[in-house]
Each structure stands twice: as structure tokens, then as C-alpha cells.
Amino acid sequence: MAMTSNGRRIRKRRLKAEINVVPYIDVMLVLLIIFMVTAPLLNLGVDIELPRSNAKTISQDKDPVIVSVDKDGNYFLAVQGGEQEALSAEALEAKVAAFVRQNPDVPVYVAGDRDANYEVVLRAMVLLQNADVPRVGLMSAPSEAVQQ
């Protein structure tokens, strides 16, 4: 080290190679609060009118399993072209689960009545999910057959 004329040592200041992250943390917390406050406001409900379907029918090798929901919220099950039978939610889940375990490639569709409550149709889809059905399709009528 260098010495001055009176015998003192001269110390050189070392440079700090650190980044001060405190301002970045403050900015991140402010942005987090802003996003937390504004996010619930962005998901407001919107009235929509669903379009009619001109989709072509799907050709299947196997007859599908069809879960029907009527306008009163009752469940019906038709297994591979058979007769529809009225079932409770628990019985529907058990029967579909047993059938899908034996035939894992069988298509499963939900046919909801036009006047059925959306919540009931959604519950039918949740029951099918609980029954380990890998894919569920929704049935619709072609636009020519839809009556006003």
C-alpha cells in the first residue's frame, strides 16, 4: 500500500459489484397489487347468443353411449343404441364407469334438452369425468332441424 508523507496508509475504495434489488422488489409488489385488484373486474359476464351448427355428423365405428338430460333435470342413459333408461346421478356414474372400463374406446356424448338448465348439463359432464370417461362430446341438432 502507498504511504503519504506523514505515514498514513492510503486505502483504495473497492467497487461494489452488487445490484441493488430493493427498487425492483418494490415495483413488483406494486404491480402485483394492481393486477390482483383489476383481475376480478375483467371477468364480467356477457350475454351471448350461441350460433347454430352446420357441422357434419361424425362417423363412428362403435355405437356411442348417450347421456340425455331433459328439461326437468332427469338423467337418461342409452348404451350403444339401446333403450333409454332413467337413472339417478349415482347410478348413472356407476353404470358409465363400468361400461367404459370394459370398452375404453367407446364415444360418450351428452344430449342436453334445449330448455334444460345449463348447470344440470354441466353436472352430467362432471359425473362422466368422475366415471373416468376420457372424452365427452356434446350433441346438437343440425340447423335445418332446429325449430324456432
PyMOL commands that set and color helices and strands:
alter all, ss='L'
color gray80, all
select helices_A, chain A and resi 22-42+89-102+118-130
alter helices_A, ss='H'
color red, helices_A
select strands_A, chain A and resi 65-69+75-79+85-87+108-112+136-138
alter strands_A, ss='S'
color yellow, strands_A
deselect
rebuild
show_as cartoon
